[in-house]
Amino acid sequence: MADDKDAGVLIIEQNGGQTAGEAGHDLTQLVIHLAKLGARALLSANGYDVEKALKVIDGWAEQAVAQAGTP
């Protein structure tokens, strides 16, 4: 998402970011910039080791799945 704006916009729109007009454009840009910032922070926190960063993301995904299954 952080490197492919078209894919990022599609992901945002598919997940509720369908605000019309300038406000929608501004929201989309904000989310893209936050994704870039998050990616950079995650990589730098793990010494720019992509494998470590991906393990962190996998852990977060597993936690999200586990939490989604609990009421």
Secondary structure, 3 states (H helix, E strand, C coil): CCCCHHHHHHHHHHCCCCCCHHHHHHHHHHHHHHHHHHHHHHHHHCCCCHHHHHHHHHHHHHHHHHHHCCC
